[in-house]
Amino acid sequence: MTKIPVLIPHLPSAQQGHELRLAIEGWRRHFKTPHVIAVMGENLPDIEGVIKVESQRVEDVPGEYRQHLDYVKCVRKAYEVFGNTTGFVVAADDVFAVNDFTLADVKVPKIQEASLPTKGDDGHPNPWRRNLAKTGLVCKREGYAMLNWTTHLPHYYTWKRLLALYDKHDCDHNSYVVENLYYNAYPPKDKPELLGRDDRWKFEVSYTPLDRKGLYDAFAHKVWVTTTENGWSPEMEEAIARHYGIEL
């Protein structure tokens, strides 16, 4: 069986604590589908057993979201390494698996919202929000579905479909929220699950102080713990490390 590539984009200058190490540890411990882990970006650390896909950052382009342009460049570089596979998983470096799962779980359709915003593409103060609305406008124009797939969970893509979308929408120069472009252009056959407090997939740590009860409940019942820039804390990091049985 060909091992599925797990691609983790990473910007060392933006790392919080030991998030990359913990993210990788989660994949190693809990992803039960044969896989290989690769980290994508520039100035990457050497990590035993992890492939480095070096890709220098793109220049800032007015009106475009730099991080999303970086992702396109990284994925194209990764294709040079893993193009013999059918598809791959992309996962953020601040997403931590806390229970066992397989590729079938990654592929279960999951949405954050049942509608995709199209307003604010040129006026919202948050560049990510502007890019979200910009992507919604493209989906509407193209007649794609209009669901919001930005769950901050791992996503599976096929090389053929994703690279075709990159070319069709000139994603090397136009930044889009790729999961919304991809899954709305190629809707899964199964009805997507709308994520919420009681879903079995995710517990998000988005603020401090840490919700300790929520985190420890997630260790027992959820597949992934995710965090944000505002949610990260040494206490959360230490709790996840203890869950993994490692010292930082």
N, C-alpha and C positions, 0 to 999 in steps of 0.2 A: 504493500500500500504506500502510495506517495504521501509524504508528510505534508500537512497543511501549513503554509507559512502564516505566522502571526506577526504582523508588522506594527511596531509601536513608534510613532513619531515622537521625537524628544528634542527639546531645546535646553541644553545644560544650564544656560544663563537664567532660565526661568524656573528651574527645579525647586521644589519645596521639600526640604528635609531629604528623606531617603525614598521618595515616591517611586522612582524608577526601579530600584531594587525590590521594593515591595510588590510592585505591579508584576515584575518578572517572576518573583517567588510565587505569586498567586497562580500564574499560568502553569508553572512547573508542577505545583502541588495538585491543582484541581482540574486542569483541562485533560480529559481522559481520551481525547482523540489524538492519534499520533501527529506530532507537530514539530516545527522548528521555529524558534523565536529570533526575530531580527529587529534591531533598533535603527531608526532612520533619522538622519539629520546631520549636523556638522559638529565637529569637535567632540565626538562621542567617546565615552569611556570604554575601556576594555573590560568585558565581562565574560567570564569563562562560560563556554557553551552557547554564547549569543553571537549571532552574525551582525556585523556592522554594515549598514548601507550608508556610506558617506554622501552627503548632498549639501552643498553650500546654500545658504539662504538666498532667496531672490531679493532684488532691490525693492525698496518701497515704491509702490505705484499709486499715485493719487487716485482716490475713489475705489481702490481695491483693498481687500483684506489680505494682508501679507501672509498670514499663517496658512490660509487656504491655498494660496498660490504655492507656498512651500510644500504643502502636502502633495500637490499634483507633481511637482518635480521629484519629490521623494518616491512616490509610487512608480513613476517612470523609471527611476534608477533601480527600484526593487524588481521591476519586470525584467531587467537585464540579468538578474540573479535567479529569479524564480519563475521565469516565463514558461518553463516546462510544466508548470502546474496549471490546473484549470481555474482555480480561484484561491482566495486568501482572506484572512481576517485582519481588519484594522482595529486597534484598540488604543485608547488614550493611556498616557503614563500615570494617570491618577485614578485608575479603575482597578479595584483589587478583588479578585475572586476569593470568596471565603467558604464556598462549598463546591462539591464536584459538579461538573457539567461536561457536555459533549458539543460537537459541532452542530448537532441537531438543535440543541438549546439556543445556540447563537443564531441559528436560522429562523427560529420562531419569530414571526413578524411582531414588532412592538413599536408603538407610537407614543410620542409625548403628548400630542394634541390631535384632535380630530379635524382640525383645519389649519391651513398654512397662511400666515400673514402675507399681505402684499403691500401694506402701507408702511411708510417710514424708510424706504430704500435710500432716500437722499436727505433725510432730515433727522434721523434718530442719533442721539449723541454716542450711542454704543455701536462701534463698527461691526461687531458680530450681528447685532440686531439689524443693522442696515443690510448686511449680506443675506440674512435670513429672508427679509422682505424682497430683496432683489431676486433671490432664487425662486420665491413664490411667484413673482411676476413672470419669470421664464416658464415655470411649470404651467401657469395659466395660459400663457401665449401659445405654448406647444400642445395644449390639450392633455397634459399629463394629469395624474391624480393630484389631489391637493391636501395631502396629509403631512403632518409634522413628525418626521422620524428622528429628531434630534434628542435621543434618549440618553446620550453620553454612555452608551453601552457598546460592546464590540459589534461590528457589522461584518457580514460576509459579502464579498463581491467576486464576480468572475472577471478575469482579465479582459476577455473579449468585449463584454458589455461596458465595463467602466472606461476602457481606453477609447471605445467608440464614442461614448458620451463626451469624454475629454476633447476629442477632435471635433465633434459636432458643435459643441458650445465654446470652443476655443478656451478651454479652462486653463491653459498655460498663461493666458493674459487676462482672463475674466474670472474673478473669484466667486465661487458659489459654495453653498453648504451641500457637499457632495452626496451625503446620504439622502437628502431630500430630492436632489436631482435624480439619483439612481433609482431609489425605490418608488418614486412617483412615475418615472419613465417605464419601469419594469415592475409593476405591482405584483407582490406574491399572490399565489392562488388562495392561500388561507387568509381568513379575516384577521387583521392585526389586533393584538391586545393593547388596550389603552392603559398605560401605566398609571398607577395610583398607590396610595398608601398601603393597600392590602395585596398588591401583586407579589408574586414569588421571586421577582427578579432583582430588584434594586433597592438599596437604602442609600439615600444621598445625604452627605454631611455638607451642608451649604452655609453653616454659620457656626460661630462660637458663642457661648461655651458649648462644649460637646454634649450631645444628647446621649449619655452613657447607656441608658436603658435601651434606646433605639438601636444603638450600635451592637450591643450584646444580643439583642433579639435577632438582629440581622445575621450575626455569626451562626445562629441556630436555624434560621428559616430562609434567608435570602441567598442568591448566588453571588451577587456582586455588591460591594460597597464602593461608592463613588464620592469624590469630593470636589471642591472648588477652591479658588484662591482664598476666598473668605472663610471657608470651612476648615482648611488645613490647620492642624495643631499638633504639637509634640505629643499630647495625650492620645490623640487618635492614632498617630504613627506607632506609638509604643503598644497600644492595644492590639493593633493589627499584627505587629511583630510577635507579640505573645501568642496570638491566635495561631500564627505560623510556627511557633516554637523556635524562633530565632532571636539572636541578639543583634542590635544595630551598632 
